[in-house]
Amino acid sequence: MAAEKAVGLVLRVIDFSESSAIVTIFTREFGKISGLAKGGRRLKGPFESALDLLSRVRVVFLRKSSETLDLLTEAKLERRFRGRDRDLVSLYAGYYVAELLRELTDDYDPHPELFDVADETLIALAHDPATAALVLRFELAALVLLGHLPSLKYCAECGQPVTPIAGRISFSQRSGGVLCRRCRPGKPQVVSVSAGVVRVLEHFADLESDSWKRLEWDRRTQGELRAVMNHYLANLLGHPPRMHRYLGLLHGG
């Protein structure tokens, strides 16, 4: 069985025995993998304490059948994740990146662009105080790259352009985006959001532009953005992400 080599981000580490661990890694080359690291908890050995949550590592592993775990044989540390200074919010944001990568991706389904976005986000979280913007950018980028972006300009039901009514737009979690006036009646799980919030989402979902870095918003807009994204992702996954309970700290809620 030939050994595979990859660069990856450690998403989860579960103790398996006194010296071993089961590790989930999002790799650039192969997508998400899960493997048994025999001796992975030892300070010395082929893993050299590299298997910390959100560390960027180079790994060697033996790919097993779909019914068994892969076998990790080596890991070399490239970078550990550290939140900005002693800021807990940036630390929680990093954990949220890991959770979304675990929940939104499938095993052995590579998305190198998503890996690069996640890697860049973790680097930025270590020094950039704009944590809320970095989290929102990662969420929208992940939805774009994985084909789950909600419709933001055209009605998710009929495909017609949507114009605001009194500065508000109907957004359907179940339909997957904004709704026009004709399609809105009778639809479940619909919220009214400001047109400004939808425009912010459009900027953050544009992967060809960095205009999102220059956007500013007030506390109310941030709260509305967070509510829309939290409910949309919870509906997409079928349950609320565990880290959502901490994201209120992004705007002091």
C-alpha positions in Angstrom: 0.0 0.0 0.0 1.6 3.3 -1.2 2.0 6.1 1.3 0.2 9.4 0.5 1.6 12.8 1.4 -0.4 16.0 1.9 -0.5 19.4 3.7 -3.5 19.9 5.9 -5.2 21.7 8.8 -6.0 19.6 11.9 -9.7 19.8 12.6 -10.2 17.4 15.5 -8.1 15.2 17.8 -9.8 12.4 19.8 -7.8 10.4 22.4 -7.8 6.7 21.4 -5.4 5.3 24.0 -2.7 6.5 26.3 -0.4 7.2 23.3 -2.6 7.2 20.2 -5.3 9.5 18.8 -7.9 9.6 16.0 -7.2 12.7 13.9 -9.4 14.5 11.3 -7.4 16.7 8.9 -8.6 18.8 6.0 -5.9 18.4 3.4 -5.4 20.4 0.3 -4.7 17.4 -1.9 -7.3 14.9 -0.8 -9.9 16.8 1.2 -11.0 15.7 4.6 -9.4 12.5 6.0 -9.6 10.7 9.3 -6.8 8.5 10.5 -5.4 6.7 13.5 -2.1 8.2 14.7 -0.4 5.5 16.7 1.9 7.3 19.2 0.4 10.6 18.2 0.1 11.7 21.8 3.7 11.2 22.6 6.0 14.2 22.8 8.6 12.4 20.7 8.3 10.2 17.7 7.0 10.5 14.1 4.4 13.2 15.1 6.6 15.5 17.2 3.6 17.0 19.0 2.4 18.4 15.7 -1.3 17.2 16.0 -2.8 20.3 17.8 -6.2 21.6 16.8 -5.9 23.9 13.7 -2.2 23.3 13.2 -1.0 23.3 9.7 0.9 20.1 9.1 2.5 17.9 6.5 1.4 14.4 6.9 2.1 10.9 5.5 -0.7 8.4 5.7 -1.7 5.0 4.4 -5.2 5.1 2.8 -7.4 2.2 3.9 -10.7 1.0 2.7 -13.8 3.1 3.2 -14.9 1.0 6.2 -11.7 1.6 8.3 -9.6 4.6 9.4 -6.6 5.6 7.5 -3.3 5.2 9.2 -1.3 8.3 9.9 2.4 7.5 10.0 4.1 10.9 10.2 3.3 14.6 10.8 5.5 17.6 10.6 4.4 20.9 12.0 4.4 23.9 9.7 2.4 26.4 11.9 0.4 26.3 15.1 -2.8 28.3 15.4 -2.8 31.1 18.0 -5.6 33.5 18.6 -4.7 37.2 18.5 -2.9 38.1 21.7 -5.1 36.7 24.4 -8.4 37.4 22.6 -10.9 34.6 23.2 -13.1 35.7 20.3 -10.4 35.1 17.7 -9.7 31.7 19.3 -13.4 30.8 19.1 -13.5 32.0 15.5 -10.7 29.6 14.6 -12.6 26.8 16.2 -15.6 27.8 14.2 -13.6 27.5 11.0 -12.6 24.0 12.0 -16.2 23.1 12.7 -17.5 24.3 9.4 -14.8 22.5 7.5 -15.8 19.3 9.3 -19.5 19.7 8.8 -19.7 21.1 5.3 -17.2 18.8 3.6 -17.2 15.1 2.7 -14.3 12.6 3.1 -11.9 12.6 0.1 -13.6 15.4 -1.7 -10.8 17.9 -2.3 -11.4 21.7 -2.4 -8.0 23.3 -2.7 -9.4 26.8 -3.0 -11.4 26.3 0.2 -8.2 25.0 1.9 -6.4 28.2 0.9 -9.2 30.4 2.2 -9.3 28.6 5.5 -5.5 28.8 5.8 -5.5 32.5 5.0 -8.4 33.1 7.5 -6.5 31.3 10.3 -3.4 33.4 9.6 -5.4 36.6 9.6 -7.2 35.7 12.9 -3.8 35.7 14.6 -3.2 39.4 14.1 -6.2 41.2 12.4 -8.7 42.6 14.9 -11.5 42.5 12.3 -12.7 39.1 13.6 -16.3 39.5 12.6 -15.4 40.4 9.0 -13.0 37.5 8.7 -15.6 35.0 10.0 -18.3 36.3 7.6 -15.9 36.2 4.7 -15.0 32.6 5.4 -18.6 31.6 5.8 -19.6 33.1 2.4 -16.5 31.8 0.7 -17.1 28.3 1.9 -20.8 28.5 0.7 -19.7 29.8 -2.7 -17.0 27.1 -3.2 -19.2 24.3 -2.0 -22.2 25.3 -4.0 -24.4 26.3 -1.1 -24.5 30.1 -1.5 -28.1 31.5 -1.0 -29.6 33.5 -3.8 -29.0 37.1 -3.0 -30.2 39.0 -6.2 -32.8 36.8 -7.7 -35.9 35.1 -6.2 -35.0 31.7 -5.0 -38.4 30.4 -6.2 -39.0 32.0 -9.6 -35.7 33.5 -10.5 -36.9 37.1 -11.0 -34.8 40.0 -9.8 -35.8 41.0 -6.3 -36.2 44.7 -5.3 -36.5 45.9 -1.7 -39.9 47.0 -0.3 -39.5 49.9 2.1 -35.8 49.0 2.4 -36.5 45.3 3.4 -36.2 42.0 1.6 -37.7 38.7 2.4 -35.2 35.9 3.0 -36.2 32.3 3.1 -34.0 29.8 4.9 -35.8 26.8 3.4 -36.0 28.2 -0.2 -32.4 29.2 -0.1 -32.3 32.9 -0.5 -34.3 36.1 -1.2 -37.9 36.0 -2.3 -39.9 38.4 -4.5 -43.3 39.9 -3.4 -45.2 37.3 -5.4 -43.5 34.2 -4.0 -43.3 35.4 -0.4 -46.9 34.5 0.8 -47.3 31.1 2.5 -43.6 30.3 2.6 -42.2 29.0 6.0 -39.0 30.1 7.7 -39.0 33.6 6.1 -37.4 36.6 7.7 -37.3 40.2 6.7 -33.8 41.6 6.3 -32.6 45.1 5.4 -31.4 45.6 1.8 -28.1 46.8 3.3 -27.5 43.5 4.9 -28.1 41.7 1.5 -25.6 44.1 -0.2 -23.0 43.3 2.5 -23.5 39.6 1.9 -23.0 40.1 -1.9 -19.7 41.9 -1.2 -18.5 39.1 1.0 -19.5 36.4 -1.4 -17.6 38.0 -4.3 -14.4 36.0 -4.3 -12.9 38.1 -7.1 -12.9 41.3 -5.0 -11.5 42.5 -1.7 -14.2 45.2 -1.3 -15.4 43.4 1.8 -12.2 44.6 3.6 -13.4 48.2 3.3 -17.0 47.8 4.4 -18.1 49.1 7.8 -21.2 48.3 9.7 -22.9 49.3 13.0 -23.9 47.0 15.8 -27.5 46.6 14.5 -26.3 45.5 11.0 -23.8 43.1 12.5 -26.5 41.5 14.7 -28.7 41.1 11.6 -25.9 39.6 9.5 -25.1 37.2 12.3 -28.7 36.1 12.7 -29.2 35.5 9.0 -26.0 33.5 8.7 -26.6 31.5 11.9 -30.1 30.4 10.8 -29.1 29.7 7.2 -26.2 27.5 8.2 -28.2 25.7 10.9 -30.9 25.0 8.3 -28.2 23.8 5.8 -26.6 21.5 8.3 -29.8 20.3 10.0 -28.6 21.6 13.4 -26.9 24.7 14.8 -23.1 24.6 14.8 -21.8 24.3 18.3 -19.7 27.4 18.0 -22.7 29.6 17.1 -23.3 30.1 20.8 -20.0 32.0 21.0 -20.3 34.2 17.9 -22.5 36.6 19.8 -19.3 37.9 21.2 -18.4 39.3 17.8 -20.7 42.2 18.4 -20.9 42.1 22.1 -24.2 40.1 22.3 
